[in-house]
Amino acid sequence: MLWPVERLTLAYLGTTVHPAFVAYAAPRVDAAARAEMLSAWRDRLGALLAGPAGGTGIND
């Protein structure tokens, strides 16, 4: 669903596009599973913000 935006707009313009973070059935999981998803998102976002801008996207 995001492929046209990623490939036909952002990647075409030379922007580094990182793989999407997908949390399946987030509204329907229990509190422990949601906490795990949020922790994974926090870790992923922290790594993206702390790491270098290039070399980790789908354009590589």
URRANOR-V622516 format. One record per pair of residues at least 24 apart in sequence whose C-alpha atoms are under 8 Angstrom apart, sorted by the first residue. I is the first residue (numbers start at 1). GAP is how many residues later the second one is. Records with the same first field share a line. If there is no record, write none. Layout:
# URRANOR-V622516
I: GAP, GAP
This chain:
# URRANOR-V622516
11: 48
16: 37, 38, 41, 42, 43
17: 40, 41, 42
18: 38, 39, 40
19: 38, 39
